[in-house]
Amino acid sequence: MSGMLWAAIALSAVIGYGIGSIQWGIIISRITRGVDVRDYGSGATGTTNVLRTSGAKAGVAVMLLDIAKGVAPVYIGIGLGHLFGVDAKDDRAWAAAAGAFAAVVGHCWPVFYRFRGGKAVASGFGAALAMNPLASVALLPVAGVIVGSTRIMSAMTSSMPPILAAVFVALAAMDISPWAWAAYGVPTAALIVYRHRTNIERLRAGTEPKIGRGGEKRATAEPATL
């Protein structure tokens, strides 16, 4: 890689982390209900817990904003590649992937909120959507089946990132999409699964709450769901 590409990657990562650190769940919940969503339900800062604590409109707003939070760093990274004179499209993809992964990290450990964030499912999906819209949208029915059959949101949010990562690796191996997308997908999936570790323990024990439960005041904080 050239020095200019490394500069584009570094700047993209810094910008991506800053974007990812914006916690729309906290912002929207404070505006709509005057509460810190992390003190309610699962303690999540994402869509699921906002739905439980602040209603459907707030939850949908957070979901769309968090998806956009993943989309933006991809295009910013590509734009920085152009700005720094990186000619090859696949090379610019590395700057986009760096920014996208940094946004995921920022959502999980936001600098603006004492590094207490969510699990970056929506933001991670937003980046994947910008990278490969067809592959990402094609997997939505699979996500729907998982939620519909289990009625457990975390069953879907913990399983879909690894599936999407496997698709990105397969597409890269077939020379259909850049390896940069696969390099984004694999560590992102690993990070999201790690952030779901408490949920996974409850899934194994059969104690994970189903959709429709939650919203009560929390005595102690728990890792966020989205």
Backbone as JSON, one array per atom type, in Angstrom:
{
  "sequence": "MSGMLWAAIALSAVIGYGIGSIQWGIIISRITRGVDVRDYGSGATGTTNVLRTSGAKAGVAVMLLDIAKGVAPVYIGIGLGHLFGVDAKDDRAWAAAAGAFAAVVGHCWPVFYRFRGGKAVASGFGAALAMNPLASVALLPVAGVIVGSTRIMSAMTSSMPPILAAVFVALAAMDISPWAWAAYGVPTAALIVYRHRTNIERLRAGTEPKIGRGGEKRATAEPATL",
  "N": [[0.83, -1.2, 0.0], [0.4, 2.27, -0.71], [1.84, 5.3, 0.66], [-0.02, 7.39, 0.65], [-2.42, 6.03, 0.58], [-2.37, 4.78, 3.07], [-2.56, 7.07, 4.64], [-5.12, 7.93, 3.96], [-6.57, 5.77, 4.97], [-6.01, 5.98, 7.74], [-7.09, 8.54, 8.4], [-9.73, 8.12, 7.68], [-10.43, 6.17, 9.54], [-10.28, 7.61, 11.95], [-12.3, 9.55, 11.58], [-14.46, 7.83, 11.21], [-14.61, 6.58, 13.73], [-15.35, 8.74, 15.32], [-17.9, 9.35, 14.26], [-19.2, 6.93, 14.83], [-19.27, 7.08, 17.57], [-21.35, 8.69, 18.23], [-24.27, 8.46, 19.94], [-27.27, 7.71, 19.09], [-29.46, 6.5, 20.27], [-29.36, 7.28, 22.96], [-29.57, 10.05, 22.67], [-32.07, 10.43, 21.31], [-33.85, 9.25, 23.14], [-33.54, 10.88, 25.35], [-34.56, 13.24, 24.31], [-37.22, 12.56, 23.69], [-38.31, 11.33, 25.99], [-36.9, 12.22, 28.15], [-35.06, 10.64, 29.5], [-32.3, 8.46, 30.33], [-31.62, 5.98, 28.23], [-30.05, 3.83, 28.85], [-30.54, 3.21, 31.45], [-32.75, 1.66, 31.56], [-34.79, -1.26, 30.83], [-32.94, -3.46, 28.91], [-30.66, -2.02, 29.09], [-29.66, -1.19, 26.76], [-28.43, 0.83, 24.02], [-29.52, 0.92, 21.59], [-31.89, 0.15, 18.91], [-33.8, -1.84, 19.85], [-34.07, -1.53, 22.69], [-34.79, 1.15, 22.83], [-37.24, 1.1, 21.53], [-38.67, -0.29, 23.5], [-38.6, 1.48, 25.64], [-39.13, 4.1, 24.76], [-40.95, 4.07, 22.7], [-42.42, 3.32, 19.42], [-41.95, 5.17, 17.28], [-39.66, 6.55, 18.13], [-37.9, 4.38, 18.3], [-37.75, 3.51, 15.61], [-36.61, 5.8, 14.48], [-34.1, 5.82, 15.73], [-33.05, 3.4, 14.74], [-32.83, 3.97, 11.96], [-31.08, 6.15, 11.99], [-28.83, 4.99, 13.18], [-28.19, 3.07, 11.28], [-27.53, 4.79, 9.18], [-25.28, 5.82, 10.33], [-23.46, 3.83, 9.93], [-23.39, 3.71, 7.17], [-22.35, 6.19, 6.32], [-19.44, 6.37, 6.96], [-18.38, 4.61, 5.06], [-18.73, 5.83, 2.54], [-17.4, 8.18, 3.06], [-14.8, 7.21, 3.44], [-14.24, 6.23, 0.85], [-14.38, 8.64, -0.52], [-12.23, 9.99, 0.68], [-10.17, 8.43, -0.27], [-10.2, 9.12, -2.98], [-9.57, 11.84, -2.65], [-6.97, 11.71, -1.64], [-5.66, 10.8, -3.8], [-5.74, 8.07, -4.48], [-5.86, 5.69, -6.83], [-6.86, 3.11, -7.58], [-9.89, 1.33, -7.38], [-10.35, -0.86, -5.64], [-8.36, -0.4, -3.8], [-9.21, 1.99, -2.61], [-11.34, 0.97, -1.29], [-10.29, -0.13, 1.01], [-9.84, 2.05, 2.68], [-12.48, 2.79, 3.1], [-13.42, 0.51, 4.43], [-11.89, 0.61, 6.75], [-12.83, 2.95, 7.99], [-15.5, 2.2, 8.39], [-15.29, -0.01, 10.16], [-14.12, 1.27, 12.31], [-16.23, 2.92, 13.03], [-18.02, 1.03, 14.02], [-16.59, 0.17, 16.26], [-16.58, 2.58, 17.62], [-19.31, 2.86, 18.19], [-19.64, 0.8, 20.01], [-17.82, 1.48, 22.05], [-18.08, 4.43, 22.87], [-16.49, 7.55, 22.7], [-17.68, 9.89, 23.53], [-19.43, 9.2, 25.51], [-18.34, 8.1, 27.84], [-17.28, 5.69, 27.03], [-19.25, 3.77, 27.09], [-21.34, 2.04, 25.32], [-23.29, 0.54, 22.71], [-24.07, -2.41, 20.82], [-23.7, -2.29, 18.14], [-25.11, -3.4, 15.98], [-27.01, -2.32, 14.12], [-25.47, -0.22, 13.03], [-23.31, -1.69, 12.04], [-24.66, -3.2, 10.11], [-25.48, -1.12, 8.44], [-23.07, -0.22, 7.3], [-22.35, -2.54, 5.88], [-24.48, -2.59, 4.12], [-23.95, -0.34, 2.56], [-21.6, -1.21, 1.37], [-22.23, -3.59, -0.06], [-25.13, -3.61, -1.3], [-26.99, -5.47, -2.43], [-26.32, -8.08, -1.45], [-26.61, -7.62, 1.29], [-29.32, -6.83, 1.6], [-30.52, -9.11, 0.62], [-30.25, -10.91, 2.67], [-32.04, -10.12, 4.58], [-34.61, -11.42, 4.69], [-33.82, -13.82, 5.92], [-33.06, -12.92, 8.44], [-35.56, -12.07, 9.29], [-36.93, -14.5, 9.47], [-35.55, -15.75, 11.56], [-36.13, -14.04, 13.73], [-38.94, -14.2, 13.7], [-39.39, -16.9, 14.23], [-38.2, -17.38, 16.68], [-38.84, -15.26, 18.33], [-37.06, -13.75, 19.66], [-34.99, -11.13, 19.79], [-32.19, -10.91, 20.08], [-31.3, -13.36, 19.21], [-31.34, -13.13, 16.51], [-29.73, -10.81, 16.08], [-27.24, -11.6, 16.97], [-26.56, -13.69, 15.33], [-26.75, -13.0, 12.6], [-24.6, -11.17, 11.78], [-22.19, -12.89, 11.6], [-23.09, -14.57, 9.51], [-23.39, -12.75, 7.39], [-20.73, -11.91, 7.2], [-19.52, -14.28, 6.32], [-20.68, -14.46, 3.8], [-19.53, -12.2, 2.58], [-16.84, -12.96, 2.56], [-16.98, -15.18, 0.87], [-17.83, -13.93, -1.51], [-15.63, -12.31, -2.01], [-13.67, -14.26, -2.41], [-14.57, -15.31, -4.76], [-13.97, -13.28, -6.4], [-15.83, -11.27, -6.72], [-16.44, -9.16, -5.09], [-14.53, -6.65, -3.24], [-11.68, -7.66, -1.25], [-11.43, -6.09, 0.92], [-13.99, -5.67, 1.92], [-14.58, -8.15, 3.02], [-12.58, -8.18, 4.94], [-13.54, -6.23, 6.57], [-15.99, -7.38, 7.38], [-15.45, -9.79, 8.85], [-13.96, -9.21, 11.38], [-15.82, -7.41, 12.4], [-18.11, -8.98, 12.74], [-17.1, -10.74, 14.68], [-16.68, -8.96, 16.79], [-19.29, -8.03, 17.31], [-20.55, -10.4, 18.07], [-19.07, -10.92, 20.36], [-19.9, -8.77, 21.94], [-22.43, -9.62, 22.4], [-22.21, -11.56, 24.3], [-23.35, -11.95, 26.87], [-26.05, -12.14, 26.24], [-25.96, -14.44, 24.68], [-25.25, -16.36, 26.54], [-27.61, -16.38, 28.04], [-29.37, -17.2, 26.08], [-28.53, -19.83, 25.69], [-29.19, -20.82, 28.16], [-31.87, -20.6, 28.09], [-33.2, -18.38, 29.07], [-33.34, -15.9, 27.92], [-35.03, -12.86, 27.34], [-38.1, -12.56, 25.51], [-39.5, -10.87, 22.6], [-41.44, -8.07, 23.44], [-41.24, -8.02, 26.11], [-39.74, -6.23, 28.84], [-38.4, -2.87, 29.53], [-38.66, -1.97, 32.09], [-37.38, -0.16, 34.92], [-33.9, -0.32, 35.49], [-31.81, -1.9, 37.9], [-29.11, -2.37, 37.84], [-26.57, -1.91, 35.35], [-26.37, -3.46, 32.12], [-24.65, -5.07, 29.42], [-25.31, -3.56, 26.24], [-27.94, -4.24, 23.79], [-28.21, -3.55, 21.06]],
  "CA": [[0.0, 0.0, 0.0], [1.15, 3.51, -0.78], [1.73, 6.18, 1.82], [-1.25, 8.15, 0.56], [-3.51, 5.14, 0.95], [-2.32, 4.65, 4.53], [-3.07, 8.33, 5.2], [-6.57, 7.89, 3.78], [-7.09, 4.77, 5.92], [-5.92, 6.52, 9.1], [-8.06, 9.62, 8.58], [-11.05, 7.5, 7.61], [-10.68, 5.49, 10.82], [-10.53, 8.63, 12.97], [-13.62, 10.11, 11.32], [-15.43, 6.77, 11.46], [-14.77, 6.4, 15.18], [-16.13, 9.87, 15.82], [-19.29, 9.15, 13.85], [-19.73, 5.8, 15.57], [-19.43, 7.43, 18.99], [-22.63, 9.38, 18.41], [-25.26, 7.47, 20.41], [-28.59, 8.23, 18.79], [-30.42, 5.97, 21.23], [-29.34, 8.14, 24.14], [-30.04, 11.38, 22.28], [-33.51, 10.4, 21.01], [-34.59, 8.95, 24.37], [-33.54, 12.08, 26.2], [-35.45, 14.22, 23.7], [-38.62, 12.11, 23.7], [-38.8, 10.95, 27.32], [-36.09, 12.83, 29.19], [-34.41, 9.59, 30.28], [-31.13, 7.79, 29.76], [-32.12, 4.65, 27.88], [-29.19, 2.81, 29.45], [-31.05, 2.9, 32.79], [-34.02, 0.95, 31.42], [-34.82, -2.48, 30.04], [-31.69, -4.21, 28.81], [-29.53, -1.11, 29.17], [-29.17, -1.0, 25.4], [-28.53, 2.17, 23.42], [-29.98, 0.75, 20.22], [-33.29, 0.13, 18.52], [-34.68, -2.69, 20.65], [-34.36, -0.95, 23.99], [-35.5, 2.41, 22.62], [-38.62, 0.69, 21.29], [-39.28, -0.66, 24.78], [-38.65, 2.57, 26.62], [-39.54, 5.39, 24.2], [-41.99, 3.91, 21.7], [-42.09, 2.87, 18.06], [-41.39, 6.25, 16.46], [-38.29, 6.78, 18.58], [-37.11, 3.22, 17.93], [-37.48, 3.54, 14.16], [-35.67, 6.9, 14.23], [-32.77, 5.37, 16.15], [-32.59, 2.38, 13.8], [-32.43, 4.59, 10.71], [-29.89, 6.97, 12.24], [-27.69, 4.1, 13.42], [-27.82, 2.51, 9.97], [-26.82, 5.86, 8.48], [-23.98, 5.97, 10.99], [-22.59, 2.87, 9.29], [-23.29, 4.03, 5.74], [-21.54, 7.39, 6.1], [-17.99, 6.17, 6.89], [-18.0, 3.92, 3.82], [-18.61, 6.82, 1.46], [-16.33, 9.1, 3.44], [-13.54, 6.53, 3.14], [-14.05, 6.24, -0.6], [-14.08, 10.02, -0.89], [-10.86, 10.31, 1.1], [-9.29, 7.75, -1.22], [-10.12, 10.01, -4.15], [-8.89, 13.07, -2.25], [-5.55, 11.43, -1.46], [-5.1, 10.35, -5.06], [-5.69, 6.61, -4.6], [-6.53, 5.47, -8.1], [-7.53, 1.82, -7.69], [-11.14, 1.23, -6.63], [-10.19, -1.82, -4.55], [-7.54, 0.22, -2.76], [-10.06, 2.93, -1.88], [-12.23, 0.17, -0.44], [-9.65, -0.34, 2.32], [-10.12, 3.24, 3.49], [-13.89, 2.69, 3.47], [-13.55, -0.56, 5.42], [-11.3, 1.08, 8.01], [-13.77, 3.89, 8.58], [-16.68, 1.46, 8.82], [-14.99, -0.79, 11.36], [-13.9, 2.23, 13.39], [-17.55, 3.36, 13.46], [-18.54, -0.05, 14.85], [-15.87, 0.27, 17.54], [-17.07, 3.78, 18.28], [-20.64, 2.6, 18.75], [-19.48, -0.06, 21.2], [-17.08, 2.21, 23.09], [-18.13, 5.83, 22.42], [-15.67, 8.49, 23.46], [-18.53, 10.95, 24.06], [-20.31, 8.67, 26.56], [-17.51, 7.34, 28.78], [-17.0, 4.38, 26.43], [-20.35, 2.85, 27.38], [-22.22, 2.1, 24.17], [-24.15, -0.58, 22.36], [-23.48, -3.59, 20.18], [-23.36, -1.89, 16.77], [-25.74, -4.23, 14.96], [-27.55, -1.47, 13.06], [-24.35, 0.48, 12.37], [-22.58, -2.69, 11.27], [-25.45, -3.51, 8.93], [-25.46, 0.04, 7.56], [-21.82, -0.26, 6.54], [-22.46, -3.65, 4.93], [-25.45, -2.18, 3.1], [-23.25, 0.56, 1.64], [-20.59, -1.97, 0.65], [-22.87, -4.51, -0.99], [-26.56, -3.54, -1.01], [-27.73, -6.66, -2.84], [-26.07, -9.17, -0.5], [-27.15, -7.25, 2.6], [-30.79, -6.88, 1.56], [-30.93, -10.49, 0.38], [-30.24, -11.65, 3.93], [-33.08, -9.64, 5.48], [-35.62, -12.47, 4.98], [-33.26, -14.77, 6.89], [-33.19, -12.27, 9.74], [-36.97, -12.1, 9.64], [-37.28, -15.87, 9.85], [-34.97, -16.01, 12.88], [-36.92, -13.3, 14.73], [-40.29, -14.72, 13.72], [-39.45, -18.25, 14.79], [-37.74, -17.41, 18.08], [-39.36, -14.09, 19.05], [-35.95, -13.25, 20.47], [-34.23, -10.25, 18.92], [-30.76, -11.17, 20.16], [-30.99, -14.55, 18.42], [-31.06, -12.63, 15.16], [-28.63, -9.84, 16.04], [-25.96, -12.27, 17.22], [-26.27, -14.69, 14.3], [-26.68, -12.45, 11.26], [-23.28, -10.66, 11.38], [-21.31, -13.94, 11.07], [-23.6, -15.03, 8.21], [-23.03, -11.73, 6.41], [-19.28, -11.97, 7.03], [-19.23, -15.45, 5.48], [-21.07, -14.09, 2.43], [-18.52, -11.27, 2.06], [-15.63, -13.74, 2.29], [-17.25, -15.98, -0.32], [-17.86, -13.04, -2.66], [-14.24, -11.9, -2.28], [-12.96, -15.42, -2.95], [-15.02, -15.47, -6.15], [-13.56, -12.06, -7.09], [-17.02, -10.49, -7.02], [-16.33, -7.93, -4.31], [-13.16, -6.48, -2.71], [-11.31, -8.33, 0.0], [-11.61, -5.12, 2.0], [-15.31, -5.89, 2.53], [-14.43, -9.33, 3.87], [-11.74, -7.79, 6.07], [-14.44, -5.51, 7.47], [-17.06, -8.23, 7.88], [-15.04, -10.81, 9.82], [-13.76, -8.68, 12.74], [-17.06, -6.8, 12.86], [-18.94, -10.08, 13.26], [-16.51, -11.22, 15.92], [-16.91, -7.95, 17.83], [-20.71, -8.01, 17.66], [-20.82, -11.62, 18.83], [-18.47, -10.7, 21.69], [-20.77, -7.85, 22.68], [-23.64, -10.36, 22.73], [-21.85, -12.74, 25.09], [-24.33, -12.16, 27.94], [-27.27, -12.63, 25.59], [-25.73, -15.81, 24.24], [-25.35, -17.19, 27.75], [-29.03, -16.54, 28.39], [-29.99, -18.03, 25.04], [-28.18, -21.22, 26.01], [-29.9, -21.21, 29.38], [-33.31, -20.48, 27.86], [-33.74, -17.3, 29.89], [-33.31, -14.63, 27.2], [-36.38, -12.32, 27.18], [-38.67, -12.52, 24.16], [-40.02, -9.57, 22.19], [-42.64, -7.71, 24.17], [-40.91, -7.86, 27.51], [-38.69, -5.24, 29.11], [-38.81, -1.49, 29.69], [-38.65, -1.6, 33.48], [-36.16, 0.5, 35.4], [-32.85, -1.28, 35.81], [-31.02, -1.63, 39.11], [-27.71, -2.35, 37.42], [-26.44, -1.86, 33.9], [-26.01, -4.7, 31.46], [-24.22, -4.73, 28.07], [-26.42, -3.21, 25.37], [-28.36, -5.24, 22.81], [-27.91, -3.1, 19.72]],
  "C": [[0.87, 1.25, 0.0], [0.95, 4.33, 0.49], [0.44, 6.97, 1.82], [-2.46, 7.29, 0.94], [-3.54, 4.95, 2.47], [-2.86, 5.91, 5.21], [-4.59, 8.36, 5.1], [-7.21, 6.92, 4.76], [-7.1, 5.34, 7.34], [-6.96, 7.6, 9.34], [-9.49, 9.08, 8.55], [-11.41, 6.83, 8.93], [-11.0, 6.49, 11.92], [-11.94, 9.21, 12.82], [-14.7, 9.07, 11.63], [-15.68, 6.56, 12.94], [-15.6, 7.53, 15.78], [-17.61, 9.75, 15.48], [-19.93, 8.03, 14.66], [-20.0, 6.13, 17.03], [-20.71, 8.21, 19.26], [-23.7, 8.35, 18.77], [-26.67, 8.03, 20.23], [-29.65, 7.71, 19.76], [-30.51, 6.83, 22.47], [-29.95, 9.5, 23.81], [-31.55, 11.39, 22.09], [-34.31, 10.14, 22.27], [-34.62, 10.14, 25.32], [-34.49, 13.13, 25.64], [-36.91, 13.82, 23.89], [-39.16, 11.83, 25.1], [-38.0, 11.57, 28.47], [-35.39, 11.83, 30.07], [-33.13, 9.14, 29.58], [-31.54, 6.34, 29.5], [-31.29, 3.54, 28.5], [-29.63, 2.42, 30.86], [-32.33, 2.07, 32.75], [-33.85, -0.32, 30.62], [-33.51, -3.23, 30.09], [-30.47, -3.35, 29.01], [-28.96, -0.78, 27.82], [-29.28, 0.44, 24.95], [-29.12, 2.1, 22.02], [-31.48, 0.6, 20.09], [-34.19, -0.63, 19.48], [-35.05, -2.04, 21.97], [-35.07, 0.39, 23.88], [-36.96, 2.13, 22.31], [-39.34, 0.4, 22.6], [-39.52, 0.53, 25.67], [-39.24, 3.87, 26.08], [-40.56, 5.29, 23.08], [-41.47, 3.64, 20.3], [-41.42, 3.96, 17.23], [-39.93, 6.51, 16.83], [-37.4, 5.62, 18.18], [-36.76, 3.19, 16.46], [-36.48, 4.64, 13.83], [-34.25, 6.49, 14.59], [-32.21, 4.34, 15.17], [-32.08, 3.02, 12.52], [-31.16, 5.43, 10.88], [-28.66, 6.1, 12.49], [-27.24, 3.41, 12.12], [-27.04, 3.55, 9.17], [-25.43, 6.07, 9.03], [-22.98, 4.96, 10.45], [-22.36, 3.17, 7.82], [-22.27, 5.15, 5.51], [-20.04, 7.13, 6.03], [-17.52, 5.44, 5.64], [-17.78, 4.92, 2.7], [-17.55, 7.87, 1.78], [-14.97, 8.5, 3.12], [-13.23, 6.51, 1.66], [-13.69, 7.64, -1.08], [-12.67, 10.44, -0.49], [-9.84, 9.63, 0.18], [-9.1, 8.59, -2.48], [-9.29, 11.25, -3.82], [-7.39, 12.88, -2.13], [-4.91, 10.83, -2.72], [-4.93, 8.85, -5.19], [-6.52, 6.22, -5.81], [-7.36, 4.19, -8.15], [-8.76, 1.76, -6.8], [-11.01, 0.27, -5.44], [-9.31, -1.28, -3.44], [-8.36, 1.21, -1.94], [-11.01, 2.19, -0.94], [-11.61, -0.07, 0.94], [-9.86, 0.85, 3.24], [-11.57, 3.22, 3.97], [-14.09, 1.65, 4.56], [-13.0, -0.13, 6.77], [-12.24, 2.03, 8.73], [-15.0, 3.19, 9.13], [-16.42, 0.67, 10.1], [-14.77, 0.13, 12.55], [-15.23, 2.76, 13.92], [-18.21, 2.31, 14.35], [-17.9, -0.01, 16.24], [-16.37, 1.48, 18.33], [-18.45, 3.61, 18.89], [-20.54, 1.76, 20.02], [-18.82, 0.67, 22.35], [-16.98, 3.69, 22.7], [-17.34, 6.78, 23.31], [-16.52, 9.57, 24.11], [-19.38, 10.5, 25.25], [-19.56, 7.72, 27.48], [-17.33, 5.88, 28.34], [-18.04, 3.32, 26.79], [-21.39, 2.96, 26.27], [-23.02, 0.84, 23.96], [-23.39, -1.72, 21.71], [-23.31, -3.44, 18.69], [-23.99, -2.76, 15.69], [-26.25, -3.38, 13.81], [-26.45, -0.74, 12.3], [-23.54, -0.49, 11.52], [-23.32, -3.07, 10.0], [-25.44, -2.35, 7.94], [-24.21, 0.07, 6.7], [-21.86, -1.36, 5.49], [-23.4, -3.3, 3.8], [-24.8, -1.26, 2.08], [-22.22, -0.19, 0.79], [-21.19, -2.87, -0.42], [-24.37, -4.54, -0.7], [-27.31, -4.83, -1.33], [-27.56, -7.8, -1.84], [-26.69, -8.87, 0.85], [-28.66, -7.36, 2.64], [-31.28, -8.31, 1.37], [-31.0, -11.31, 1.66], [-31.32, -11.19, 4.91], [-34.19, -10.68, 5.71], [-35.12, -13.51, 5.97], [-33.37, -14.2, 8.3], [-34.64, -12.3, 10.22], [-37.43, -13.47, 10.11], [-36.78, -16.17, 11.26], [-35.8, -15.32, 13.97], [-38.32, -13.89, 14.85], [-40.41, -16.07, 14.39], [-39.08, -18.3, 16.26], [-38.4, -16.35, 18.95], [-38.32, -13.54, 20.02], [-35.04, -12.43, 19.56], [-32.74, -10.59, 18.92], [-30.35, -12.44, 19.42], [-30.65, -14.15, 16.99], [-29.82, -11.74, 15.13], [-27.27, -10.47, 16.3], [-25.59, -13.25, 16.12], [-26.1, -14.11, 12.9], [-25.31, -11.87, 10.88], [-22.31, -11.74, 10.92], [-21.77, -14.48, 9.72], [-23.21, -14.04, 7.12], [-21.53, -11.72, 6.16], [-18.88, -13.13, 6.13], [-19.58, -15.17, 4.03], [-20.03, -13.17, 1.81], [-17.22, -12.01, 1.73], [-15.82, -14.57, 1.01], [-17.24, -15.12, -1.59], [-16.45, -12.56, -3.03], [-13.46, -13.05, -2.9], [-13.33, -15.67, -4.4], [-14.7, -14.24, -7.0], [-14.76, -11.22, -7.53], [-17.0, -9.16, -6.28], [-14.94, -7.84, -3.7], [-12.93, -7.27, -1.43], [-11.45, -7.38, 1.19], [-12.96, -5.31, 2.69], [-15.28, -7.11, 3.44], [-13.63, -8.99, 5.11], [-12.53, -6.93, 7.06], [-15.41, -6.48, 8.15], [-16.64, -9.18, 8.98], [-14.79, -10.23, 11.21], [-15.01, -7.99, 13.29], [-17.99, -7.86, 13.44], [-18.42, -10.58, 14.59], [-16.78, -10.26, 17.07], [-18.37, -7.95, 18.27], [-21.08, -9.26, 18.46], [-20.25, -11.48, 20.25], [-19.36, -9.79, 22.54], [-22.1, -8.51, 23.08], [-23.39, -11.51, 23.72], [-22.84, -13.01, 26.23], [-25.63, -12.69, 27.38], [-27.13, -14.09, 25.19], [-25.79, -16.77, 25.42], [-26.8, -17.42, 28.14], [-29.78, -17.35, 27.34], [-29.73, -19.51, 25.31], [-28.95, -21.72, 27.23], [-31.41, -21.15, 29.21], [-33.97, -19.37, 28.64], [-33.72, -15.94, 29.19], [-34.73, -14.13, 26.98], [-36.82, -12.31, 25.72], [-39.21, -11.13, 23.87], [-41.33, -9.3, 22.92], [-42.4, -7.55, 25.65], [-39.85, -6.77, 27.66], [-39.3, -3.86, 29.27], [-38.82, -1.04, 31.14], [-37.32, -0.94, 33.85], [-35.16, -0.56, 35.83], [-32.16, -0.88, 37.11], [-29.56, -1.53, 38.78], [-27.66, -2.4, 35.91], [-25.98, -3.19, 33.36], [-25.55, -4.32, 30.04], [-25.4, -4.55, 27.13], [-26.7, -4.27, 24.31], [-28.04, -4.81, 21.39], [-26.91, -1.96, 19.76]]
}
